Amino acid sequence: MEGDTTPIEYLDKTITFFRENYHKDPQPALLWNLIALRDELVRLKETYKTIREIEGGE
């Protein structure tokens, strides 16, 4: 990963790349797996944030 790019930002860039460069096959399995992984990371990040708020952290 480059510089301060988060895993979610990196996945967003990768997903964008696939969407722009593989338009002949708009639903490749790899693209859908990347999207699912990104969405799961977002959910985990939100859950972690909620837990921290409940525990009185950040």
Secondary structure, 3 states (H helix, E strand, C coil): CCCCCCHHHHHHHHHHHHHHHCCCCCCCHHHHHHHHHHHHHHHHHHHHHHHHHHCCCC
